[in-house]
């Protein structure tokens, strides 16, 4: 197969990762942007979404689409409610102090993780996709008779992966519309700009904080429900989404939703493209060397990128000095 089809397939796979990562990171960015709280337990809310999706799909008999549809609605709501309770019982009592909330959310992380281990178990368990048709992908090339289409062997994706990308785009557009076009978004932006002034104008800041914390956790759970048919539900699966979400938020700019989405797309695509391109380049220039890229290399690249951003643009690509 030529390089072009490889790149197209890697781009599609990276787009799935980018879509889920964008949803997860936007939830984290919202919480920090409005509340100035670094939520270390964000990855565990992601994990809970996947575990609840597994439990619901196993409990509901019939076509897999029925159980998955219920999980897609119920899991984010349950996780969001849990986050609201955590906010009102823990973060509110700490007066949202940045240092103490970091310690509190670390504790919340371990509580959720260990409770899940005791109730759900240590095994990784799959969730059946509601639909999963294999779709062959075409490729185009110029031949003697002009532009021709052919179907390279092995170049394919699934209908569910395309649906994940589409669902994430719709949800991200909905979040943007809520923030930019609704009264709730206006209240959230006012609270983000100046908490004391918003409170002086009668905005219930603590209720806004609880709503934002629940929304951020719900988005993480939604992302987990979307990805769990491709991955598997596991009680330790929140670590990578948390790390990558922090990387994305730092690169895009703390509290910047457009920056978060752009950074998520960049990190998601680079993850897949590095795994495809790097072995090809090494084998081309050094054919005697056996080289196989691993996901660790992509994470090393993302970490180096974070270091460069912190050195040359500490506020992030789309952030401002005041954030």
Helices and strands as residue ranges (DSSP letters): H 3-35, H 42-59, H 64-86, I 87-91, H 98-120, E 134-136, E 139-143, E 146-150, E 156-158, H 159-181, H 183-193, H 195-200, H 205-228, H 238-252, H 257-285, H 295-312
